[in-house]
């Protein structure tokens, strides 16, 4: 499996960075664009890397936040897979700013071959969309900074990810892990039937050193994950704790990784 970083909070020399996430996953002779970042930056960085996104087979949207899906207006006529809850209007509690997608569901249905599912979907022989992630542990996804349009708390139930089966074990890929990166890992193992996790890649939505961060690190260490590759919404001082425990370095736009 190959993973290419098109958009992230930091970038290699010569590439642009933004508060957004976009990866390209290549497996089973298929190209899957996982999220599209916050703008057309993913396209600009792809061109700098000499990559032609006209060869992309499908898009998977991790969840319905602007920094993961506002690159969608710059694409057309592709299959788009996501949770049906991605299209709600949603707001921050603190500043009451809207943070949903710039495109409505109707606009997306007009531009793409939309397929929504709360259930996991097998996208190819070795790649799975995880669907709705059960919130099973007692330290993740227990509070939220977000609200729905009707004023109810938004726990971002549409938050999902990908799992890829390799000879070494599972590669678990997260957009933002609002559902909890440990919950995502557990769900990926249940969906695929594979217990060994080789790598965890993407946003962990952790920034402070607290019980959630400590127990997340303990969980990942205890199940023997070999490669821990945080990005996007994983920030210091929590990021520093991951570095101390696993020797990790942040992903950057312009990187290519092989598993």
C-alpha positions in Angstrom: 0.0 0.0 0.0 1.2 3.5 -0.8 -0.1 6.6 1.0 0.6 10.1 -0.4 0.0 13.2 1.7 -1.6 16.0 -0.4 -2.8 18.3 2.3 -1.8 18.7 6.0 -0.9 21.3 8.7 2.8 21.1 7.8 4.5 20.6 4.4 7.8 19.5 2.9 9.9 22.2 1.3 8.2 23.4 -1.9 4.7 22.4 -0.9 1.8 24.3 0.6 0.3 23.6 4.0 -3.2 24.4 5.5 -5.5 23.3 8.3 -6.8 20.4 6.3 -6.2 16.8 5.4 -6.1 14.9 2.2 -4.4 11.5 1.5 -4.2 9.4 -1.6 -4.3 5.6 -0.9 -3.0 3.3 -3.6 -3.9 -0.4 -3.1 -5.3 -3.2 -5.3 -4.5 -1.2 -8.5 -7.0 1.4 -7.2 -6.6 5.0 -6.1 -8.7 6.3 -3.3 -8.7 10.0 -2.3 -9.3 10.2 1.4 -10.6 13.7 2.2 -9.9 16.7 0.1 -8.6 19.3 2.6 -10.0 22.8 3.1 -9.3 24.2 -0.5 -7.8 23.3 -3.8 -4.4 22.9 -2.2 -4.5 19.1 -2.5 -4.7 19.6 -6.3 -1.8 22.1 -6.3 0.4 19.8 -4.3 -0.5 16.8 -6.4 0.6 18.6 -9.5 3.9 19.6 -7.9 4.4 15.9 -7.1 3.7 15.1 -10.8 0.5 13.1 -9.9 -2.6 13.1 -12.1 -5.8 13.0 -10.1 -7.9 12.2 -13.1 -6.8 8.6 -12.4 -8.5 8.6 -9.0 -11.2 5.8 -8.7 -13.2 7.1 -5.7 -13.3 9.6 -2.9 -13.9 8.7 0.7 -14.9 11.5 3.1 -14.0 10.9 6.7 -16.6 13.2 8.1 -18.5 16.4 7.3 -16.1 19.2 8.4 -14.9 22.0 6.2 -11.2 21.1 6.6 -11.8 17.6 5.2 -14.4 18.3 2.5 -14.1 21.8 1.2 -11.9 20.6 -1.6 -14.9 18.8 -3.1 -16.0 21.7 -5.3 -12.8 21.2 -7.3 -13.7 17.7 -8.4 -16.5 16.1 -10.4 -18.0 12.8 -11.6 -16.4 10.4 -9.1 -17.9 7.9 -6.7 -18.0 9.5 -3.2 -18.4 7.3 -0.2 -19.3 8.7 3.3 -21.6 8.4 6.3 -25.1 9.9 5.7 -24.6 12.3 8.6 -21.9 14.2 6.8 -24.3 16.9 5.5 -25.8 18.3 8.7 -25.3 22.0 9.6 -22.9 22.1 12.5 -21.3 24.8 14.7 -18.6 25.4 17.3 -19.9 26.0 20.8 -17.2 28.6 21.6 -17.5 31.0 18.6 -20.7 29.7 17.1 -18.9 29.6 13.7 -20.2 27.1 11.1 -17.8 24.3 10.4 -19.8 22.0 8.0 -19.2 21.4 4.3 -19.4 24.3 1.8 -21.5 22.0 -0.5 -25.0 20.8 0.4 -26.0 17.2 0.0 -28.1 18.2 -3.1 -25.0 19.9 -4.7 -22.9 16.8 -3.9 -25.4 14.5 -5.3 -25.4 16.5 -8.5 -21.6 16.5 -8.8 -20.8 12.9 -7.6 -22.0 9.3 -7.5 -22.9 9.6 -3.8 -23.0 6.4 -1.7 -23.7 6.8 2.0 -23.5 4.0 4.6 -23.5 3.7 8.4 -22.2 0.1 7.8 -18.6 -0.8 6.9 -18.1 -1.3 3.1 -15.4 -3.4 1.4 -14.0 -1.0 -1.3 -11.5 -3.5 -2.8 -9.9 -6.8 -1.8 -7.8 -5.2 0.9 -9.4 -1.8 1.6 -12.5 -1.0 3.9 -14.5 2.0 4.7 -15.3 1.7 8.3 -18.8 3.3 8.5 -20.1 4.5 11.8 -17.6 3.8 14.6 -19.0 2.4 17.9 -18.0 4.5 20.9 -17.1 1.6 23.1 -14.4 2.7 25.5 -14.8 5.0 28.5 -12.2 7.7 27.7 -12.9 8.8 24.1 -15.8 10.8 22.6 -17.4 11.6 26.0 -17.7 15.3 25.4 -17.9 17.6 22.4 -17.1 21.2 21.4 -19.8 21.2 18.7 -23.5 21.8 18.2 -26.1 20.8 15.6 -28.4 23.4 14.0 -31.2 22.5 16.4 -29.0 23.2 19.4 -28.3 19.6 20.3 -24.7 18.5 21.0 -22.9 17.2 17.9 -20.8 14.1 18.7 -19.9 13.8 15.0 -21.3 10.4 14.6 -20.3 10.5 10.9 -16.6 10.3 11.8 -15.1 7.3 10.1 -11.9 6.0 8.6 -10.3 3.4 6.4 -8.6 0.1 7.1 -6.2 -1.6 4.7 -5.0 -5.2 5.1 -1.3 -5.8 4.4 1.0 -8.7 4.9 2.3 -7.1 8.1 -1.1 -6.3 9.5 -3.7 -3.5 9.4 -3.1 0.1 8.4 -5.7 2.2 10.1 -6.3 5.6 8.6 -8.1 8.4 10.4 -9.3 11.8 9.3 -9.8 13.5 12.7 -10.8 10.7 15.1 -13.7 12.5 16.7 -15.0 9.1 17.4 -11.7 8.2 19.2 -8.6 6.7 17.5 -8.7 3.7 19.8 -12.4 3.1 19.0 -11.5 3.4 15.3 -8.7 0.8 15.7 -11.0 -1.6 17.6 -13.7 -1.2 15.0 -11.2 -1.7 12.1 -10.1 -5.0 13.7 -13.7 -6.1 14.1 -14.6 -5.2 10.5 -11.6 -6.9 8.9 -11.1 -9.8 11.2 -7.5 -8.9 11.5 -6.1 -8.4 15.0 -2.5 -7.2 14.3 -2.2 -3.5 13.6 1.0 -2.4 11.8 0.3 1.3 11.6 -2.1 4.1 12.6 -2.0 7.1 10.4 -3.8 10.5 10.4 -5.5 12.9 12.8 -5.9 11.8 16.4 -7.7 15.0 17.6 -5.4 15.2 20.7 -3.6 18.4 21.8 -3.3 18.3 25.6 -1.8 15.8 28.0 -4.7 14.4 29.9 -6.3 11.1 30.7 -7.5 10.6 27.1 -4.0 11.2 25.7 -2.3 9.0 28.3 -4.8 6.1 27.8 -4.6 6.4 24.0 -0.8 6.1 24.1 -1.1 3.2 26.5 -3.7 1.4 24.3 -1.6 1.9 21.1 1.6 0.7 22.9 -0.1 -2.3 24.5 -1.5 -3.7 21.2 1.9 -3.4 19.6 1.4 -0.9 16.8 4.7 -0.6 14.9 4.3 2.7 13.1 2.4 5.7 14.7 2.0 8.6 12.2 0.0 11.5 13.6 -1.0 14.5 11.6 -3.5 17.4 11.1 -5.3 17.8 14.5 -2.6 16.1 16.6 -0.7 19.0 18.3 1.7 19.8 21.1 2.0 19.0 23.9 0.1 15.8 23.2 2.2 15.3 20.0 5.4 15.6 22.0 4.2 12.8 24.2 3.6 10.6 21.2 7.1 11.4 20.0 8.6 10.4 23.4 6.7 7.1 23.4 7.0 6.0 19.8 9.6 8.2 18.2 7.0 9.6 15.8 7.3 12.5 13.4 4.4 14.4 11.9 3.2 13.8 8.4 3.7 16.6 6.0 2.3 17.5 2.6 4.5 16.1 -0.1 5.4 12.9 1.7 5.0 9.4 0.2 4.8 6.4 2.6 4.9 2.7 1.8 3.5 -0.1 3.9 
